[in-house]
Amino acid sequence: MQNALEPLPGVAEVEVNVSSGEARLRVNASEFDPQQAIAALAEAGYEGARVKE
């Protein structure tokens, strides 16, 4: 997951919880496209969904 998300525009930090299969991102909102992140995860074989905190 980390390798799929880190290179994306606007991603400042990626934290992956391997046991839960979840990733937490810190992003620059003006540069980050959530749909691009979901697509990158799908291409890497993971299921992605946007969850806003």
Secondary structure as a PSIPRED ss2 file (coil, helix, strand):
# PSIPRED VFORMAT (PSIPRED V4.0)

   1 M C   1.000  0.000  0.000
   2 Q H   0.000  1.000  0.000
   3 N H   0.000  1.000  0.000
   4 A H   0.000  1.000  0.000
   5 L H   0.000  1.000  0.000
   6 E C   1.000  0.000  0.000
   7 P C   1.000  0.000  0.000
   8 L C   1.000  0.000  0.000
   9 P C   1.000  0.000  0.000
  10 G C   1.000  0.000  0.000
  11 V E   0.000  0.000  1.000
  12 A E   0.000  0.000  1.000
  13 E E   0.000  0.000  1.000
  14 V E   0.000  0.000  1.000
  15 E E   0.000  0.000  1.000
  16 V E   0.000  0.000  1.000
  17 N E   0.000  0.000  1.000
  18 V C   1.000  0.000  0.000
  19 S C   1.000  0.000  0.000
  20 S C   1.000  0.000  0.000
  21 G C   1.000  0.000  0.000
  22 E E   0.000  0.000  1.000
  23 A E   0.000  0.000  1.000
  24 R E   0.000  0.000  1.000
  25 L E   0.000  0.000  1.000
  26 R E   0.000  0.000  1.000
  27 V E   0.000  0.000  1.000
  28 N C   1.000  0.000  0.000
  29 A C   1.000  0.000  0.000
  30 S C   1.000  0.000  0.000
  31 E C   1.000  0.000  0.000
  32 F C   1.000  0.000  0.000
  33 D C   1.000  0.000  0.000
  34 P H   0.000  1.000  0.000
  35 Q H   0.000  1.000  0.000
  36 Q H   0.000  1.000  0.000
  37 A H   0.000  1.000  0.000
  38 I H   0.000  1.000  0.000
  39 A H   0.000  1.000  0.000
  40 A H   0.000  1.000  0.000
  41 L H   0.000  1.000  0.000
  42 A H   0.000  1.000  0.000
  43 E H   0.000  1.000  0.000
  44 A C   1.000  0.000  0.000
  45 G C   1.000  0.000  0.000
  46 Y C   1.000  0.000  0.000
  47 E C   1.000  0.000  0.000
  48 G C   1.000  0.000  0.000
  49 A C   1.000  0.000  0.000
  50 R C   1.000  0.000  0.000
  51 V C   1.000  0.000  0.000
  52 K C   1.000  0.000  0.000
  53 E C   1.000  0.000  0.000
